[in-house]
Amino acid sequence: MLPDINRLKIFYDIYTTRSVVAAARQANITPSAISQQLKKLEVEIKTPLFTRLHKKLVPTGEADRLFAIVNPFLHDLEAGLRTINQARTKPSGQLRVGAPTEFGKAFFPGIFSSFRKKYPEVTFSLTLGDPSVLLSMVRRGTLDFALVDVFLTQSRVHGDLGIYSIEPIIDEEVVLACSKNYCESALGNDFSFKRLIAGEFISYQPDAMALRSWFRHHFRKVALHPKIVMTVDSLQAVIACIKHDLGMGIIVSHMAYDDIRKGRIVTVATSRKEIINRISLVQLQDKVPSLTDKTFQAHFKAAMQKAGVLKKFSGHGDGF
């Protein structure tokens, strides 16, 4: 069994002061109480810790070894408690954030950097993954909060969503896109179902789930077998493949805004509205956000607003 932590603290005070009286003064108890606690500790660990030499205490070899263990622990404990207390008045400590892979890679490094310029005592841990992974980590308390999306990974969310606070943050427009050259040479600028389905595609998964969802939404077609010429689990890689005339792929429009605006990438338009991929901020329902949480979340929303990505909602919804 581990020794009583209060007795280890008393041992630490005796060792550093070499005096029962001085240790009693630090602990604000009587010298006799200090001596009793030291004796109990020596019984607990079954070894003497000090040799009494007149009015001085000389540590034994076992005391030196015990101090080498206790000293860093108490220093770390003191520093940790100081950080916890400081976080109530000033953002500090580590913030554990989860995000969709491509969204996280695109936006969070810059947002973390700008936040740390204001609050240098905050550090970050970023986990990138699909909704099922991130929600599980929020539920276990290994993430403080996460941004969760639903379309590109096509993950199915299981479990009780009632345990989460879910705030819709961003609506991403999901589009089928290709290069201008591919649009002209391979499609003849024809966006009919027959012409599109005969083309080449870049997919995130071998089963082309995102592509199938897009065609089902726009053309009400279910049994599709698109010709996949490239499979890659990366939005940026899909955009790069599109720009190299490799075929058509599903992307979110804001991630290729400049290329679309300048005509280098063409989005396939139909009579139906584009699919929306909603990104929501998720944390445990009963969690009381810390000052660091609240300050960073406000900073994140302001950064998204500045980037022209943030979608404002009139109220909270489930986002799924």
Summary of the structure (lengths in Angstrom):
residues: 320
radius of gyration: 30.0
end to end distance: 49.1
largest distance: 101.1
contacts: 950
relative contact order: 0.13
helix: 47%
strand: 22%
